[in-house]
């Protein structure tokens, strides 16, 4: 990526959107909206002082919501260009409130609250579409209870938890545990506030709160607003205190997840959603299970699937090595549902299709290998480009010309065309670049003749 950023013949237009495409092969006119970052790219050094001092914290989408970021932020480390962006929806200054902290601490004077979007017109000979993909929303399969059970996560979320630069520093803590850890300071603050309120009532009525509450709830109804408020506050304190004790107990027992379950084909190879195989999910799950075992040698993983599709060079050997050296078990099964134990451990209910028996096993963490689906903006971009999509929403190509779209001069690669893994995406990207160069050379040759 650094080589691309430094190449004299490559212009990167990050944080930009294509709005209009006209013309034809060899002479396309492209209108691109370069969004306002409210930070001057040429001045910003990427030091991060602004993000460090920013008082506004919001969920970090790059870390799948497991961490927070500032209103001024960089999407991820080592990004090109190495600059920051202000989120106008959450920035206090851009929302009309008094702040301006980031501008004050920026020694490069790169922050510019008055910056506007720019529309850039480009003249190009060919276009390569590489929009990537989105992951299937597993909440559409209610029996897996994604977002209901804290410790049921997606493969992408696990990827961030395993990352050394991720929200847990690479330690595979259960979401329920660090959720409890984050809640403890807030609950302690609430408890302190409620305790002070009760002390004021006790001083006013010269009576202990516990004695008052017992008499208030067992005796004749008292409509005194102060006493009603006193009783409500006591109930709130009791509830917060119980929750705080529960969360503190969870934090004390907090440990990395050591029993992992991977459920394959979540949304893919499923006639209800996407009947195709997403291609990379099996190897992705094996890789994540191996990394989890490298982080904690006691970690064991069970991969539930109809079959394991390890079709690339060395893939089958990698799968076997995972079983032999990384404590991975492969179970031929379709998971029926996921339940939860009182300690927040998910329980996988499945049919072992080899033994023909229904079983259920508890795990520390369940990982859903979600299907590869078209990027959310694909439909709109296809209309702008004037190209067709297939019935699943990917860019349509033919078997004879796998990188050519339905409009001459516009090519496609990677998961914009169909689900594929990294090596295949790289190979297809080279093919798309070669096709773009080929049509340009042919166009120039025709002009010369």
C-alpha positions as CSV (number, residue, x, y, z in Angstrom):
1,X,0.0,0.0,0.0
2,X,2.9,2.4,0.8
3,X,4.3,1.7,-2.7
4,X,0.9,2.7,-4.2
5,X,0.8,5.9,-2.2
6,X,4.3,6.9,-3.4
7,X,3.9,5.9,-7.0
8,X,4.2,8.9,-9.3
9,X,1.6,7.6,-11.8
10,X,-1.0,6.7,-9.2
11,X,-3.4,9.3,-7.7
12,X,-5.3,8.1,-4.6
13,X,-8.6,9.8,-3.9
14,X,-9.6,8.3,-0.6
15,X,-12.8,9.3,1.1
16,X,-14.4,10.0,-2.3
17,X,-17.5,8.8,-4.2
18,X,-18.3,8.4,-7.9
19,X,-21.4,10.4,-8.7
20,X,-21.6,10.2,-12.5
21,X,-20.1,8.3,-15.4
22,X,-20.6,9.2,-19.1
23,X,-18.9,8.5,-22.4
24,X,-17.6,5.2,-23.6
25,X,-14.5,3.1,-23.8
26,X,-11.3,5.1,-24.1
27,X,-13.0,8.4,-23.2
28,X,-15.1,8.1,-20.0
29,X,-16.0,11.3,-18.1
30,X,-16.2,10.6,-14.4
31,X,-17.5,13.0,-11.7
32,X,-16.1,12.3,-8.3
33,X,-17.2,13.9,-5.0
34,X,-14.2,14.3,-2.7
35,X,-15.8,14.6,0.8
36,X,-14.7,17.2,3.2
37,X,-12.5,15.7,5.9
38,X,-12.3,19.1,7.7
39,X,-8.6,18.2,7.9
40,X,-6.0,19.4,5.3
41,X,-4.4,16.1,4.0
42,X,-1.2,18.0,3.0
43,X,-0.7,19.5,6.4
44,X,-1.8,16.6,8.6
45,X,1.1,14.4,9.9
46,X,-1.1,11.7,11.4
47,X,0.4,12.3,14.9
48,X,-3.0,11.6,16.6
49,X,-2.8,14.4,19.2
50,X,-6.2,15.6,18.1
51,X,-7.9,12.2,18.5
52,X,-6.2,11.8,21.9
53,X,-7.6,15.1,23.2
54,X,-11.1,15.0,21.6
55,X,-13.7,14.8,24.3
56,X,-16.3,13.0,22.2
57,X,-16.2,9.2,22.1
58,X,-18.4,7.1,19.8
59,X,-18.5,3.4,18.8
60,X,-15.7,2.4,16.5
61,X,-17.0,0.7,13.4
62,X,-13.6,-0.6,12.4
63,X,-13.4,-2.5,15.7
64,X,-17.0,-3.8,15.2
65,X,-18.3,-1.6,18.1
66,X,-16.1,-3.3,20.7
67,X,-14.1,-0.1,21.2
68,X,-14.6,3.6,20.9
69,X,-13.0,6.3,18.8
70,X,-13.0,10.0,18.9
71,X,-15.0,12.3,16.7
72,X,-11.8,13.1,14.9
73,X,-10.1,9.9,13.9
74,X,-8.2,7.8,11.4
75,X,-10.0,4.7,10.1
76,X,-7.1,2.4,10.9
77,X,-3.4,2.4,11.6
78,X,-1.1,2.6,8.5
79,X,-3.9,3.9,6.3
80,X,-3.0,5.8,3.1
81,X,-3.1,8.8,3.2
82,X,-1.9,9.0,6.8
83,X,-4.4,11.7,7.9
84,X,-7.4,12.2,10.1
85,X,-11.1,12.9,9.4
86,X,-13.7,14.7,11.5
87,X,-17.0,12.9,11.8
88,X,-19.5,15.8,11.3
89,X,-22.4,13.8,12.9
90,X,-20.6,13.7,16.2
91,X,-18.2,16.6,16.2
92,X,-19.4,19.2,18.8
93,X,-17.9,22.1,16.8
94,X,-19.6,21.1,13.6
95,X,-22.9,20.5,15.4
96,X,-22.9,24.2,16.6
97,X,-21.6,23.5,20.1
98,X,-18.5,25.1,21.7
99,X,-15.4,22.9,21.5
100,X,-12.5,23.4,19.0
101,X,-10.1,21.2,21.1
102,X,-8.7,19.4,18.0
103,X,-7.8,22.7,16.3
104,X,-6.1,24.0,19.4
105,X,-3.9,21.0,19.9
106,X,-3.0,20.5,16.2
107,X,0.5,21.9,15.8
108,X,0.4,21.5,12.0
109,X,-2.7,23.7,11.8
110,X,-4.4,21.1,9.7
111,X,-7.9,21.3,11.1
112,X,-10.3,23.3,9.0
113,X,-13.9,23.5,10.1
114,X,-14.9,25.5,7.0
115,X,-13.7,22.8,4.5
116,X,-16.3,21.9,1.8
117,X,-16.8,18.9,-0.5
118,X,-15.1,19.1,-3.9
119,X,-16.4,17.8,-7.2
120,X,-13.6,16.5,-9.4
121,X,-14.0,15.8,-13.1
122,X,-11.8,13.0,-14.5
123,X,-11.2,11.9,-18.1
124,X,-10.2,8.2,-18.1
125,X,-10.0,5.4,-20.7
126,X,-11.1,2.4,-18.6
127,X,-12.6,1.7,-15.2
128,X,-11.9,-1.2,-12.8
129,X,-14.5,-1.8,-10.1
130,X,-13.2,-3.3,-6.8
131,X,-15.9,-2.6,-4.3
132,X,-15.2,-5.5,-2.0
133,X,-18.1,-7.1,0.0
134,X,-20.2,-7.0,3.1
135,X,-20.9,-9.8,5.4
136,X,-24.4,-11.4,5.9
137,X,-26.4,-10.2,8.8
138,X,-26.8,-13.3,11.0
139,X,-29.6,-11.7,13.0
140,X,-31.8,-12.8,10.1
141,X,-31.4,-16.4,11.4
142,X,-33.2,-16.0,14.8
143,X,-32.2,-19.5,16.1
144,X,-28.6,-18.4,16.3
145,X,-29.6,-15.4,18.6
146,X,-26.9,-13.1,17.3
147,X,-27.1,-9.8,19.3
148,X,-29.2,-11.5,21.9
149,X,-26.4,-13.7,23.3
150,X,-23.3,-11.6,24.0
151,X,-20.9,-14.4,23.3
152,X,-22.2,-15.2,19.9
153,X,-20.1,-13.2,17.4
154,X,-19.2,-13.1,13.8
155,X,-15.9,-14.1,12.2
156,X,-15.1,-10.5,11.4
157,X,-15.7,-9.6,15.1
158,X,-13.4,-12.4,16.2
159,X,-10.8,-11.1,13.7
160,X,-10.7,-7.8,15.6
161,X,-10.5,-9.5,19.0
162,X,-7.5,-11.6,17.9
163,X,-5.7,-8.5,16.5
164,X,-2.9,-7.1,18.6
165,X,-4.1,-3.6,17.6
166,X,-7.7,-4.6,18.4
167,X,-9.9,-3.6,21.4
168,X,-8.5,-6.3,23.7
169,X,-4.9,-6.2,22.6
170,X,-5.2,-9.7,21.0
171,X,-6.5,-11.4,24.2
172,X,-9.7,-13.4,23.4
173,X,-11.9,-12.1,26.2
174,X,-15.6,-12.9,26.0
175,X,-17.7,-9.9,25.0
176,X,-19.9,-10.5,28.1
177,X,-16.9,-10.1,30.3
178,X,-15.4,-6.9,29.0
179,X,-19.0,-5.5,28.7
180,X,-19.3,-6.1,32.4
181,X,-15.8,-4.6,33.0
182,X,-16.9,-1.4,31.2
183,X,-20.1,-1.3,33.1
184,X,-18.6,-1.5,36.6
185,X,-17.3,2.2,36.8
186,X,-20.7,3.5,35.5
187,X,-22.6,1.4,38.1
188,X,-20.3,2.5,40.9
189,X,-21.0,6.1,39.9
190,X,-24.7,5.5,39.8
191,X,-24.6,3.7,43.2
192,X,-22.7,6.7,44.8
193,X,-25.2,9.1,43.5
194,X,-28.2,7.1,44.7
195,X,-26.5,6.6,48.1
196,X,-26.2,10.4,48.5
197,X,-29.9,10.9,47.6
198,X,-30.9,8.3,50.2
199,X,-28.7,10.0,52.8
200,X,-30.6,13.3,52.2
201,X,-34.0,11.5,52.7
202,X,-32.7,9.8,55.9
203,X,-31.5,13.2,57.3
204,X,-34.8,14.8,56.5
205,X,-37.0,12.1,58.0
206,X,-34.6,10.9,60.7
207,X,-35.0,7.2,59.7
208,X,-32.9,4.5,58.1
209,X,-33.8,3.8,54.5
210,X,-34.1,0.0,54.9
211,X,-36.5,0.4,57.8
212,X,-38.5,3.1,56.0
213,X,-38.8,0.9,52.8
214,X,-40.0,-2.1,54.8
215,X,-42.7,-0.1,56.6
216,X,-43.6,1.8,53.4
217,X,-44.2,-1.4,51.4
218,X,-46.0,-3.3,54.1
219,X,-48.1,-0.6,55.6
220,X,-50.9,1.6,54.4
221,X,-50.3,3.4,51.1
222,X,-48.6,6.7,51.6
223,X,-49.0,9.3,48.8
224,X,-46.4,11.7,50.1
225,X,-44.3,12.6,47.0
226,X,-41.1,12.7,49.0
227,X,-41.7,9.2,50.5
228,X,-42.7,7.8,47.1
229,X,-39.4,9.2,45.6
230,X,-37.5,7.8,48.6
231,X,-38.9,4.3,48.0
232,X,-38.2,4.5,44.3
233,X,-34.6,5.6,45.0
234,X,-34.1,2.7,47.5
235,X,-35.4,0.2,44.9
236,X,-33.0,1.7,42.3
237,X,-30.1,1.4,44.6
238,X,-30.9,-2.2,45.4
239,X,-31.1,-3.0,41.8
240,X,-27.9,-1.3,40.9
241,X,-26.1,-2.8,43.9
242,X,-27.1,-6.3,42.9
243,X,-26.1,-5.8,39.3
244,X,-22.8,-4.3,40.4
245,X,-22.0,-7.3,42.6
246,X,-22.9,-9.6,39.7
247,X,-20.6,-7.7,37.3
248,X,-17.7,-7.5,39.8
249,X,-17.9,-11.3,40.2
250,X,-17.8,-11.7,36.4
251,X,-14.8,-9.4,36.2
252,X,-13.0,-11.3,39.0
253,X,-13.4,-14.6,37.1
254,X,-12.6,-13.0,33.8
255,X,-10.4,-15.1,31.6
256,X,-9.8,-15.7,27.9
257,X,-12.2,-17.9,26.0
258,X,-10.8,-21.4,25.7
259,X,-13.7,-23.4,24.2
260,X,-14.6,-22.1,20.8
261,X,-17.3,-23.2,18.3
262,X,-17.3,-22.1,14.7
263,X,-20.5,-22.5,12.8
264,X,-20.0,-22.6,9.0
265,X,-22.3,-21.5,6.2
266,X,-24.3,-18.9,8.1
267,X,-26.4,-17.4,5.2
268,X,-24.5,-19.2,2.5
269,X,-25.4,-22.6,0.9
270,X,-28.9,-21.8,2.3
271,X,-31.8,-21.5,-0.1
272,X,-33.5,-19.0,2.2
273,X,-30.7,-16.5,1.6
274,X,-27.7,-17.2,-0.6
275,X,-27.5,-20.7,-2.2
276,X,-23.8,-20.4,-3.2
277,X,-20.7,-21.2,-1.2
278,X,-18.7,-18.1,-0.2
279,X,-15.4,-19.9,-0.8
280,X,-13.1,-18.6,1.9
281,X,-15.1,-19.2,5.1
282,X,-13.8,-22.7,5.9
283,X,-10.1,-21.6,5.6
284,X,-10.8,-18.4,7.5
285,X,-12.3,-20.3,10.4
286,X,-9.4,-22.7,10.5
287,X,-6.9,-19.8,10.4
288,X,-8.7,-18.0,13.3
289,X,-8.8,-21.2,15.4
290,X,-5.1,-21.7,14.8
291,X,-4.3,-18.1,15.9
292,X,-6.5,-18.5,19.0
293,X,-4.6,-21.6,19.9
294,X,-1.3,-19.7,19.4
295,X,-2.4,-17.0,21.7
296,X,-3.5,-19.5,24.4
297,X,-2.3,-23.1,24.0
298,X,-5.2,-24.5,26.1
299,X,-7.7,-23.2,23.5
300,X,-9.8,-25.9,21.7
301,X,-12.0,-25.3,18.7
302,X,-14.8,-27.2,17.1
303,X,-15.8,-26.4,13.6
304,X,-19.3,-27.3,12.7
305,X,-20.0,-27.7,9.0
306,X,-21.7,-29.7,6.3
307,X,-18.2,-30.3,4.9
308,X,-14.9,-28.4,4.9
309,X,-14.0,-27.0,1.5
310,X,-10.2,-26.8,1.4
311,X,-9.7,-26.6,-2.3
312,X,-6.6,-24.4,-2.8
313,X,-2.9,-25.4,-2.9
314,X,-1.8,-26.6,0.5
315,X,-5.3,-26.0,2.0
316,X,-6.0,-29.6,2.9
317,X,-2.6,-29.9,4.6
318,X,-3.3,-26.7,6.5
319,X,-6.6,-28.2,7.7
320,X,-5.0,-31.4,8.9
321,X,-2.2,-29.4,10.6
322,X,-4.9,-27.5,12.5
323,X,-6.3,-30.7,13.8
324,X,-3.0,-32.2,14.7
325,X,-1.3,-29.2,16.3
326,X,-3.9,-26.6,17.2
327,X,-6.6,-28.7,18.9
328,X,-9.2,-28.3,16.2
329,X,-12.1,-30.8,15.8
330,X,-14.2,-31.0,12.7
331,X,-17.8,-32.0,13.2
332,X,-20.1,-32.8,10.3
333,X,-23.3,-31.2,11.5
334,X,-26.0,-28.5,11.0
335,X,-26.5,-26.4,14.1
336,X,-30.2,-26.1,15.0
337,X,-30.1,-23.4,17.6
338,X,-28.0,-21.7,20.3
339,X,-29.1,-21.3,23.9
340,X,-27.4,-19.6,26.9
341,X,-26.4,-20.8,30.4
342,X,-26.6,-18.5,33.5
343,X,-22.8,-17.9,33.3
344,X,-23.3,-16.4,29.8
345,X,-21.8,-19.5,28.1
346,X,-23.6,-20.3,24.7
347,X,-24.9,-23.8,24.2
348,X,-24.8,-25.2,20.7
349,X,-27.6,-27.7,19.8
350,X,-26.8,-29.7,16.7
351,X,-27.4,-32.9,14.8
352,X,-24.2,-35.0,14.4
353,X,-25.0,-36.3,10.9
354,X,-22.4,-39.1,11.1
355,X,-23.7,-40.5,14.4
356,X,-27.3,-39.4,13.6
357,X,-27.9,-38.0,17.1
358,X,-28.9,-34.6,18.4
359,X,-26.3,-33.2,20.8
360,X,-25.7,-30.0,22.7
361,X,-22.4,-28.7,24.0
362,X,-21.5,-25.6,25.9
363,X,-18.7,-23.2,24.7
364,X,-17.1,-20.0,25.9
365,X,-17.6,-18.4,22.5
366,X,-19.5,-19.2,19.3
367,X,-18.3,-17.7,16.0
368,X,-20.6,-17.4,13.0
369,X,-18.9,-17.8,9.6
370,X,-21.2,-15.4,7.7
371,X,-21.7,-15.4,4.0
372,X,-20.0,-13.0,1.6
373,X,-22.7,-10.7,0.2
374,X,-22.6,-7.7,-2.2
375,X,-21.5,-4.3,-0.9
376,X,-24.4,-2.2,0.2
377,X,-23.7,0.5,-2.4
378,X,-23.4,-1.9,-5.3
379,X,-26.9,-1.3,-6.7
380,X,-26.5,2.5,-6.7
381,X,-23.0,2.2,-8.2
382,X,-24.2,-0.2,-10.9
383,X,-26.8,2.4,-12.0
384,X,-24.1,5.1,-12.1
385,X,-21.8,2.9,-14.2
386,X,-24.6,1.6,-16.4
387,X,-23.7,-2.0,-15.9
388,X,-25.8,-5.0,-15.0
389,X,-25.9,-7.1,-11.8
390,X,-26.5,-10.8,-11.5
391,X,-29.4,-12.2,-9.5
392,X,-27.5,-12.2,-6.3
393,X,-26.4,-8.5,-6.6
394,X,-22.8,-9.0,-7.8
395,X,-21.5,-7.3,-11.0
396,X,-22.4,-9.5,-13.9
397,X,-19.7,-11.0,-16.1
398,X,-19.5,-14.0,-18.5
399,X,-17.6,-17.2,-18.2
400,X,-15.6,-16.3,-21.3
401,X,-14.7,-12.9,-20.0
402,X,-14.7,-13.1,-16.2
403,X,-13.5,-9.5,-15.6
404,X,-15.5,-7.8,-18.2
405,X,-18.8,-6.2,-17.1
406,X,-21.8,-5.6,-19.5
407,X,-20.4,-2.2,-20.5
408,X,-17.2,-2.2,-22.6
409,X,-14.3,-0.5,-20.9
410,X,-15.5,-1.2,-17.4
411,X,-14.0,-4.2,-15.6
412,X,-14.4,-5.8,-12.2
413,X,-12.3,-7.8,-9.8
414,X,-12.4,-9.5,-6.4
415,X,-15.6,-10.0,-4.4
416,X,-17.3,-7.3,-6.5
417,X,-17.7,-10.1,-9.1
418,X,-18.4,-13.0,-6.7
419,X,-17.1,-14.4,-3.4
420,X,-13.4,-15.3,-3.5
421,X,-10.4,-15.4,-1.2
422,X,-7.3,-13.1,-1.2
423,X,-5.1,-15.0,-3.7
424,X,-7.9,-15.3,-6.2
425,X,-8.8,-11.6,-5.7
426,X,-5.2,-10.6,-6.3
427,X,-4.9,-12.7,-9.5
428,X,-8.2,-11.3,-10.8
429,X,-7.1,-7.7,-10.0
430,X,-4.0,-8.3,-12.2
431,X,-6.3,-9.7,-14.9
432,X,-8.6,-6.6,-14.7
433,X,-5.6,-4.3,-14.9
434,X,-4.3,-6.2,-17.9
435,X,-7.6,-5.9,-19.7
436,X,-7.8,-2.2,-19.0
437,X,-4.3,-1.7,-20.4
438,X,-5.2,-3.9,-23.4
439,X,-8.3,-1.9,-24.4
440,X,-6.3,1.3,-24.0
441,X,-3.5,0.1,-26.3
442,X,-6.0,-1.1,-28.9
443,X,-7.7,2.3,-28.8
444,X,-4.3,4.0,-29.3
445,X,-3.4,1.7,-32.1
446,X,-6.7,2.4,-33.9
447,X,-6.0,6.1,-33.6
448,X,-2.5,5.7,-35.0
449,X,-3.8,3.7,-38.0
